[in-house]
Amino acid sequence: MPTPSVFIDKRDELERSEFQYGLEAGRLAVTLDLLTDALVMVGQHGVYCQSARQPGKPAMDIQIIQQQLEQAKELVGSIMDGLRKA
């Protein structure tokens, strides 16, 4: 089953954000929301998928995914800050 386009799946959120912030910043705002939702899901999965080597910590792949999502959010946030200042 193919993944639906974000432009169809998140149409209402995109329209609201693009109207409020402009095209680029609106799309980045929705991107941040999607990344935040993904981080929450990864965090929840990490609770159940524990590392055998590091008790109390998520499995290594979950830690890596979480780190990359957080870094992506940081980059998108910095772009939004730059757009606000411009």
C-alpha positions as CSV (number, residue, x, y, z in Angstrom):
1,M,0.0,0.0,0.0
2,P,1.6,3.3,-1.1
3,T,2.0,6.1,1.5
4,P,-0.4,8.9,0.8
5,S,1.1,12.2,-0.2
6,V,1.7,14.6,2.7
7,F,-0.1,17.3,0.6
8,I,-3.3,15.1,0.7
9,D,-2.9,13.5,4.1
10,K,-2.1,16.8,5.9
11,R,-4.0,19.2,3.6
12,D,-5.9,21.0,6.4
13,E,-2.8,21.5,8.6
14,L,-0.8,22.7,5.6
15,E,-3.5,25.2,4.5
16,R,-3.8,26.6,8.1
17,S,0.0,26.9,8.6
18,E,0.7,28.3,5.1
19,F,-2.0,30.9,5.6
20,Q,-0.6,31.8,9.0
21,Y,3.1,31.7,8.3
22,G,3.5,31.9,4.5
23,L,4.2,29.0,2.2
24,E,7.7,28.0,3.2
25,A,7.4,28.6,7.0
26,G,4.0,27.0,7.0
27,R,5.3,23.8,5.4
28,L,8.3,23.8,7.8
29,A,5.9,24.2,10.8
30,V,3.9,21.1,9.6
31,T,7.3,19.3,9.2
32,L,8.2,20.1,12.8
33,D,4.8,18.8,13.9
34,L,5.4,15.5,12.0
35,L,8.9,15.2,13.4
36,T,7.6,15.8,16.9
37,D,4.9,13.1,16.4
38,A,7.6,10.7,15.1
39,L,9.8,11.4,18.2
40,V,6.9,10.7,20.5
41,M,6.2,7.3,18.8
42,V,9.9,6.4,18.8
43,G,10.1,7.3,22.5
44,Q,7.1,5.1,23.3
45,H,8.6,2.3,21.3
46,G,11.9,2.7,23.2
47,V,10.1,2.0,26.5
48,Y,9.2,-1.5,25.3
49,C,12.3,-2.2,23.2
50,Q,15.1,-2.1,25.8
51,S,18.8,-2.5,25.1
52,A,20.3,-5.8,26.3
53,R,23.7,-4.1,26.9
54,Q,22.4,-1.0,28.5
55,P,19.4,-1.8,30.8
56,G,17.0,1.1,31.1
57,K,17.9,2.5,27.7
58,P,16.2,2.0,24.4
59,A,17.8,-0.4,21.9
60,M,20.7,1.2,19.9
61,D,18.7,1.6,16.7
62,I,15.9,3.4,18.6
63,Q,18.5,5.7,20.1
64,I,20.0,6.5,16.7
65,I,16.6,7.2,15.1
66,Q,15.7,9.4,18.0
67,Q,18.9,11.4,17.7
68,Q,18.5,11.9,14.0
69,L,14.9,13.1,14.4
70,E,16.0,15.5,17.1
71,Q,18.8,16.8,14.8
72,A,16.3,17.2,11.9
73,K,14.0,19.2,14.2
74,E,16.9,21.4,15.2
75,L,17.8,22.1,11.5
76,V,14.2,22.9,10.5
77,G,13.8,25.1,13.6
78,S,16.9,27.1,12.6
79,I,15.5,27.6,9.1
80,M,12.3,28.8,10.5
81,D,14.2,31.3,12.7
82,G,16.1,32.5,9.7
83,L,12.8,33.0,7.8
84,R,11.3,35.0,10.7
85,K,14.3,37.3,10.8
86,A,14.3,37.9,7.0
